């Protein structure tokens, strides 16, 4: 059955149900009138079956509607937007199965309340258009929701990593090296590694690798670091060991054809992170680190350096391990980028475990708080003008909120893009339970900073870091004052 046939079935079912309900007929009543069974009519309305010509004639006579009108794909204004969505195949794009939703269940919901669902869908579409929601950002949002729903920990992938290590005699207690992974790619999976081709194409600057499946050739940028090379090789091993065929062929990706490719890219990346930073090894190191009586940043840097990974890979790995093995679930991960001398800081990656921790969500045309550790480390990096990472740690207390976060951040120059700085940050919600788990988390251990979300919404007075007026806050307060005055006037006449 083609998608076109499926669309025709769904439209016919929606029209039949609409006409039947307009006639105030139950399924039982239509069954009596037409001589067709109630269960058969129910399957037609749900888009599961399309009746033959003689059955359509019976329905048109019973409902007193023309045969042509009944079989026409043209929908009235109440159903037209739903028809457009069904015809656009967007339901095929949405990864419904990822969240345990079956397409036919969603169709049932649409069929049961078409007018309300139509209004809801139309609203979502308008919001998406206003915020320039692309197919890519939609898929990434779906993936992020999937990660958050599982506390960003996937035991099956962790187990696959350990099976891989056992099969290829890799000691997970020792530092993983790129040459060891390269040997497996070449000897076991017949890869050819080419480090000369990409440097011939200047306009491909920024691409770290391209995989050519027909020849099993992996083109690798010779300028990448040992950590990046190790991660790339680990991802390729994931694709092969897990027998993933629907995949992306460049890193970073340029385009994709399906959500499966986006999901499989995440699975391969997760596998790579778990291989380079094994769960048992990291858990033991963090247990010892949290048991320290005094905060020692050098100890943390030593843990990071013990693994052959980038700062970002390490911080992301923490979002897997902390919720699972330390029950630290109220946390967030952020990645910011900044073009040197620009006023704009872009939040281009985020993850929130358990709840939407602040800060979150990109604010169009607004200025993120300059007091965030994420932005302060970037500013420190650009001020120092040294070719090394900068680090920052603070307790962030959000204005007019009770929540406080322990925030760690590091910043470095983008190795592939000139004049671009980027920072990665992990923040953990402070709680009495957290203080029991982390011995060095004591009063006055870390500097405290009152922060906002954006300058436009911030009520902090006399903020020397402010780069824009609190315009949204002023507007909100103005409307609240108007509403209060109107309410008082109404009461005075009561």
Secondary structure, 3 states (H helix, E strand, C coil): CCHHHHHHHHHHHHHHHHHHHHCCCCHHHHHHHHCCCHHHHHHHHCCCCCCCHHHHHHHHHHHCCCHHHHHCCCCCHHHHHHHHHHHHCHHHHCCHHHHCCCHHHHHHHHHHCHHHHHHHHHHHHHHHHHCCCCHHHHHHHHHHHHHHHCCCCCHHHHHHHHHHHHHCCCCCCCCCCHHHHHHHHHHHHCCEEECCCHHHCHHHCCCCEEEECCCCEEEECCCCCHHHHHHHHHHHHHHHHCCCCCCCCEECCCCCCCHHHHHHHHHHHHHHHHHHCCHHHHHHHHHHHHCCCCCCHHHHHHHHHCCCCCHHHHHHHHHHHHHHHCCCCCEEEEEEEEECCCCCEEEEEEEEECCCCCCCCCCCCCCECCCCHHHHHHHHHHHHCCCCCEEEEEEEEECCCCCEEEEEEEEEECCCCCCEEEEEEEEEECCHHHHHHCCCCCCCCCCEEEECCEHHHCCCCCCCCCCCCCHHHHHHHHHHHHHHHHHHHHHHCC
